[in-house]
Amino acid sequence: MKPYRPEHPVPPDADARRTTAPVICYPVDGLPPADIPAYRAAREGWRKVTDLRVPPREARCFEVPAGCFFRIVSIEGPQVGDLNLWAANDLGERFFSGKTRALHGTHLSTGDRLWSSLPHLRPMATITEDTLDWYGFDEHGGSVHDVIGTRCDPYTHHLLSGAAYHHCCHSNLTRALADRLQSPRDSVELAVHDVLNVFMCTGFTRDTGQYFMKASPVRPGDFLEFYAEIDLVGALSACPGGDCSTEHSSDAAACHPLLVEIYEPKGPPSGWMPPPRNGYRGGHGP
């Protein structure tokens, strides 16, 4: 992509226009902060309910009851994963990556929440532990666990290469959800949505503003941990890009499985209550 070249004359006050102060679109000071010490205290005496191995270049579905924890764990080698979440009793309520990004930023870590789609707009899960929180933002502007990418998909792959590839994360997630629901794939595909790119290291180039990926810093033993605020169905794809250091949507990259672990605490965190649906009932005007 070529650098942007304006077609119109640069106005004399161009510098003044560029240097206006930014304003945060959604100040979150009014949101109740996640009580991370209370969440972590609730892990005392918990028990592992189950775990699920997600094979390379495939996806699997899992269920997490409200009030339980779940972890996505690197187990054999650096590997990124694409995560979808739905309310267990209503697939129409799904993870809203765009609003999550607007509230918490481009990359998520401990204390951030995964918010659901309109009109529900409530926390679905809270990140309670992130072993990669040390990474921060690197010299390229990259960081981990992004909500800026969408998911690799066969349509974009075909658009750019003319080839058909069936292990893109979109296809993996579609197959996994169809298998869980025992439904045709084309009937569930529209429920698959933009993801949390777990362990993926991404950003935007400073010169052209293009979305980039680079080798994930994840290593076996690293995990991202969540607390389920509502009853959840999740689907996780072990991306065909492996650690996304070279390419995705192909069989060329070295890929590894991921592990989903689900834990049941003895009791909920102190003061915790399941979040209600969003309180707006205004009818969108007179």
SEMIPA-660459 format. One record per residue (C-alpha): residue in one letter; x, y, z. Coordinates in steps of 0.02 Angstrom, whole numbers, plus 50000, padded with zeros to 5 digits. Each point is the difference from the previous one (the first is absolute). Layout:
<recs>
+------+-------+-------+-------+
| rest |     u |     v |     w |
+------+-------+-------+-------+
|    A |     X |     Y |     Z |
...
+------+-------+-------+-------+
</recs>
This chain:
<recs>
+------+-------+-------+-------+
| rest |     u |     v |     w |
+------+-------+-------+-------+
|    M | 50000 | 50000 | 50000 |
|    K | 50070 | 50169 | 49951 |
|    P | 50014 | 50140 | 50128 |
|    Y | 49853 | 50118 | 49998 |
|    R | 50021 | 50146 | 49881 |
|    P | 49869 | 50137 | 50014 |
|    E | 49920 | 50057 | 49838 |
|    H | 49954 | 50171 | 50067 |
|    P | 50107 | 50146 | 50057 |
|    V | 50060 | 49995 | 50180 |
|    P | 49906 | 50136 | 50096 |
|    P | 50104 | 50131 | 50090 |
|    D | 49932 | 49944 | 50170 |
|    A | 50039 | 49815 | 49969 |
|    D | 50120 | 49985 | 50147 |
|    A | 49875 | 50079 | 50118 |
|    R | 49865 | 49878 | 49944 |
|    R | 50116 | 49851 | 50025 |
|    T | 50056 | 50052 | 50174 |
|    T | 49828 | 50015 | 50081 |
|    A | 49993 | 49900 | 50160 |
|    P | 49921 | 49826 | 49991 |
|    V | 49843 | 49963 | 50101 |
|    I | 49963 | 49827 | 50068 |
|    C | 49839 | 49943 | 49917 |
|    Y | 49938 | 49892 | 50142 |
|    P | 50066 | 50052 | 50171 |
|    V | 49984 | 49844 | 50108 |
|    D | 50021 | 50082 | 50170 |
|    G | 49816 | 49969 | 50033 |
|    L | 50013 | 49813 | 49972 |
|    P | 50021 | 49896 | 50158 |
|    P | 50180 | 49938 | 49993 |
|    A | 50033 | 49814 | 50000 |
|    D | 50044 | 49948 | 50178 |
|    I | 50148 | 49892 | 49950 |
|    P | 50053 | 49958 | 50180 |
|    A | 49824 | 49932 | 50032 |
|    Y | 50003 | 49897 | 49840 |
|    R | 50170 | 49928 | 50044 |
|    A | 49948 | 49963 | 50179 |
|    A | 49855 | 49898 | 49931 |
|    R | 50126 | 49882 | 49919 |
|    E | 50050 | 49936 | 50171 |
|    G | 49946 | 49818 | 50008 |
|    W | 49927 | 49997 | 49825 |
|    R | 49991 | 49837 | 49903 |
|    K | 50030 | 49965 | 49818 |
|    V | 49836 | 49944 | 49923 |
|    T | 50065 | 49951 | 49829 |
|    D | 50124 | 50043 | 49866 |
|    L | 49992 | 49996 | 49811 |
|    R | 50140 | 49984 | 49875 |
|    V | 49980 | 50102 | 49841 |
|    P | 50098 | 49920 | 49857 |
|    P | 50110 | 50104 | 49884 |
|    R | 49902 | 50082 | 49857 |
|    E | 49835 | 49948 | 50080 |
|    A | 49874 | 50073 | 50123 |
|    R | 49899 | 49928 | 50142 |
|    C | 49850 | 50063 | 50101 |
|    F | 49987 | 49999 | 50189 |
|    E | 49878 | 50057 | 50134 |
|    V | 50038 | 50102 | 50156 |
|    P | 49865 | 50030 | 50132 |
|    A | 49987 | 50173 | 50075 |
|    G | 50112 | 50011 | 50153 |
|    C | 50135 | 49885 | 49931 |
|    F | 50173 | 50038 | 49934 |
|    F | 50076 | 49944 | 49837 |
|    R | 50177 | 50007 | 49933 |
|    I | 50072 | 49991 | 49825 |
|    V | 50171 | 49920 | 50019 |
|    S | 50151 | 49981 | 49886 |
|    I | 50057 | 49819 | 50019 |
|    E | 50122 | 49944 | 49866 |
|    G | 50064 | 50151 | 49905 |
|    P | 49962 | 50181 | 49955 |
|    Q | 49823 | 50006 | 49932 |
|    V | 49866 | 50133 | 49985 |
|    G | 49814 | 49969 | 50018 |
|    D | 49840 | 50084 | 49939 |
|    L | 49863 | 50008 | 50133 |
|    N | 49812 | 50019 | 49975 |
|    L | 49877 | 50012 | 50145 |
|    W | 49810 | 49987 | 50005 |
|    A | 49871 | 50005 | 50139 |
|    A | 49959 | 49818 | 50029 |
|    N | 49812 | 50025 | 49985 |
|    D | 50003 | 50125 | 49856 |
|    L | 50126 | 49996 | 49858 |
|    G | 49936 | 50173 | 49951 |
|    E | 50096 | 50068 | 50149 |
|    R | 50180 | 49986 | 49948 |
|    F | 50169 | 50078 | 50034 |
|    F | 50008 | 50178 | 49932 |
|    S | 50183 | 50028 | 49959 |
|    G | 49972 | 50176 | 49932 |
|    K | 49919 | 50068 | 50158 |
|    T | 50126 | 49906 | 50107 |
|    R | 50137 | 50087 | 49902 |
|    A | 49915 | 50169 | 50020 |
|    L | 49988 | 49976 | 50189 |
|    H | 50165 | 49916 | 50040 |
|    G | 50117 | 50032 | 49853 |
|    T | 50075 | 49900 | 49858 |
|    H | 50077 | 49863 | 50108 |
|    L | 49930 | 49922 | 50159 |
|    S | 50076 | 49942 | 50162 |
|    T | 49960 | 49975 | 50184 |
|    G | 49848 | 50096 | 50059 |
|    D | 49926 | 50027 | 49828 |
|    R | 49829 | 49928 | 49958 |
|    L | 49928 | 49920 | 49845 |
|    W | 49835 | 50088 | 49963 |
|    S | 49849 | 49929 | 49911 |
|    S | 49908 | 50064 | 49847 |
|    L | 49857 | 50125 | 49997 |
|    P | 49871 | 50011 | 50074 |
|    H | 50073 | 49895 | 50142 |
|    L | 50168 | 50091 | 50024 |
|    R | 50055 | 49919 | 50161 |
|    P | 50160 | 49914 | 50056 |
|    M | 50011 | 49821 | 49938 |
|    A | 50170 | 49962 | 50077 |
|    T | 50136 | 50090 | 50097 |
|    I | 50185 | 49970 | 49972 |
|    T | 50069 | 49951 | 50171 |
|    E | 50179 | 49946 | 49957 |
|    D | 50117 | 50027 | 49853 |
|    T | 50174 | 49925 | 50003 |
|    L | 50049 | 50110 | 49853 |
|    D | 49956 | 50165 | 50084 |
|    W | 50187 | 50036 | 50009 |
|    Y | 50007 | 50026 | 49811 |
|    G | 49913 | 50169 | 49993 |
|    F | 50025 | 50090 | 49834 |
|    D | 50160 | 49971 | 49902 |
|    E | 50101 | 50117 | 49890 |
|    H | 49889 | 49960 | 49850 |
|    G | 49840 | 50041 | 50095 |
|    G | 49958 | 49815 | 50017 |
|    S | 49917 | 49918 | 50149 |
|    V | 49907 | 49838 | 50040 |
|    H | 49817 | 49945 | 50014 |
|    D | 49928 | 50118 | 49871 |
|    V | 49822 | 50051 | 49958 |
|    I | 50048 | 50088 | 49838 |
|    G | 50016 | 49851 | 49883 |
|    T | 49845 | 49908 | 49943 |
|    R | 50055 | 49817 | 49974 |
|    C | 50078 | 49920 | 49848 |
|    D | 49863 | 49945 | 49881 |
|    P | 49986 | 49908 | 49833 |
|    Y | 49916 | 50146 | 49913 |
|    T | 50144 | 50121 | 50027 |
|    H | 50122 | 49860 | 49961 |
|    H | 49914 | 49969 | 49834 |
|    L | 49990 | 50186 | 49965 |
|    L | 50188 | 50020 | 50020 |
|    S | 50064 | 49835 | 49931 |
|    G | 49860 | 49921 | 49898 |
|    A | 50019 | 49840 | 50100 |
|    A | 49878 | 49906 | 50112 |
|    Y | 50063 | 49962 | 50175 |
|    H | 49887 | 49916 | 50128 |
|    H | 50099 | 50015 | 50161 |
|    C | 49985 | 50188 | 50021 |
|    C | 49940 | 50043 | 50175 |
|    H | 49830 | 50055 | 49933 |
|    S | 49975 | 49829 | 49922 |
|    N | 50068 | 49911 | 50152 |
|    L | 49880 | 50093 | 50115 |
|    T | 49855 | 49968 | 49881 |
|    R | 50032 | 49813 | 49998 |
|    A | 50018 | 49993 | 50189 |
|    L | 49837 | 50094 | 50031 |
|    A | 49907 | 49897 | 49870 |
|    D | 50062 | 49839 | 50083 |
|    R | 49945 | 50060 | 50171 |
|    L | 49827 | 50051 | 49940 |
|    Q | 49984 | 49852 | 49880 |
|    S | 49950 | 50126 | 49868 |
|    P | 50055 | 50033 | 49819 |
|    R | 50153 | 50109 | 49988 |
|    D | 49916 | 50132 | 49892 |
|    S | 49863 | 50019 | 50131 |
|    V | 50122 | 50045 | 50139 |
|    E | 50134 | 50095 | 49905 |
|    L | 49921 | 50170 | 50034 |
|    A | 50016 | 49969 | 50187 |
|    V | 50190 | 49996 | 49984 |
|    H | 50067 | 50172 | 50039 |
|    D | 50155 | 50107 | 50024 |
|    V | 50117 | 49925 | 50126 |
|    L | 50118 | 50030 | 50142 |
|    N | 50167 | 49952 | 49923 |
|    V | 50074 | 49909 | 50150 |
|    F | 50191 | 50005 | 50010 |
|    M | 50011 | 50085 | 49829 |
|    C | 50124 | 50146 | 49988 |
|    T | 49933 | 50136 | 49887 |
|    G | 49992 | 50186 | 49966 |
|    F | 49991 | 50130 | 49862 |
|    T | 50148 | 50060 | 49900 |
|    R | 50039 | 50182 | 50031 |
|    D | 50032 | 50045 | 49818 |
|    T | 49853 | 49918 | 49910 |
|    G | 49885 | 49956 | 50145 |
|    Q | 49991 | 49818 | 49946 |
|    Y | 49956 | 49860 | 50120 |
|    F | 50154 | 49895 | 50036 |
|    M | 50041 | 49842 | 50095 |
|    K | 50165 | 49938 | 50068 |
|    A | 50064 | 49849 | 50094 |
|    S | 49899 | 49974 | 50158 |
|    P | 50099 | 50004 | 50162 |
|    V | 49894 | 49858 | 50072 |
|    R | 50089 | 49845 | 50063 |
|    P | 49938 | 49836 | 50075 |
|    G | 49929 | 50034 | 50172 |
|    D | 49936 | 50173 | 49958 |
|    F | 49813 | 50026 | 50019 |
|    L | 49861 | 50127 | 49992 |
|    E | 49870 | 49977 | 50137 |
|    F | 49819 | 50059 | 50002 |
|    Y | 49855 | 50003 | 50123 |
|    A | 49832 | 49960 | 49920 |
|    E | 49878 | 50137 | 50048 |
|    I | 49854 | 49911 | 49913 |
|    D | 49971 | 49824 | 49936 |
|    L | 50111 | 49985 | 49847 |
|    V | 50029 | 49895 | 49847 |
|    G | 50173 | 50029 | 49931 |
|    A | 50090 | 49945 | 49842 |
|    L | 50189 | 50006 | 49981 |
|    S | 50097 | 49977 | 49839 |
|    A | 50184 | 49955 | 50000 |
|    C | 50046 | 50118 | 49857 |
|    P | 50083 | 49925 | 49845 |
|    G | 50129 | 50139 | 50015 |
|    G | 50079 | 49917 | 50153 |
|    D | 50091 | 50141 | 50090 |
|    C | 49959 | 50116 | 49852 |
|    S | 50183 | 50040 | 49969 |
|    T | 49989 | 49972 | 49811 |
|    E | 49826 | 49974 | 49929 |
|    H | 49828 | 49934 | 50040 |
|    S | 49866 | 49908 | 49901 |
|    S | 50118 | 49865 | 49938 |
|    D | 50076 | 49834 | 50052 |
|    A | 50177 | 50071 | 49996 |
|    A | 50013 | 50064 | 50178 |
|    A | 50047 | 49888 | 50146 |
|    C | 49842 | 49982 | 50106 |
|    H | 49967 | 49932 | 50174 |
|    P | 49847 | 49954 | 50103 |
|    L | 49923 | 50111 | 50132 |
|    L | 49919 | 49946 | 50163 |
|    V | 49840 | 50068 | 50077 |
|    E | 49987 | 49969 | 50188 |
|    I | 49840 | 50032 | 50099 |
|    Y | 50003 | 50024 | 50189 |
|    E | 49859 | 50008 | 50126 |
|    P | 50033 | 50104 | 50157 |
|    K | 49927 | 49957 | 50170 |
|    G | 49903 | 50162 | 49994 |
|    P | 49986 | 50161 | 49899 |
|    P | 50116 | 50148 | 50025 |
|    S | 49951 | 50111 | 50145 |
|    G | 49860 | 50116 | 49948 |
|    W | 49979 | 49923 | 49827 |
|    M | 49831 | 49998 | 49913 |
|    P | 49960 | 49943 | 49821 |
|    P | 49986 | 50156 | 49890 |
|    P | 49825 | 50045 | 49938 |
|    R | 49962 | 50049 | 49823 |
|    N | 50035 | 50181 | 49956 |
|    G | 49875 | 50117 | 50080 |
|    Y | 49958 | 50106 | 49847 |
|    R | 49815 | 49980 | 49959 |
|    G | 49972 | 50166 | 49914 |
|    G | 49926 | 49938 | 49836 |
|    H | 50125 | 50103 | 49898 |
|    G | 49905 | 50162 | 50014 |
|    P | 49821 | 50065 | 49988 |
+------+-------+-------+-------+
</recs>
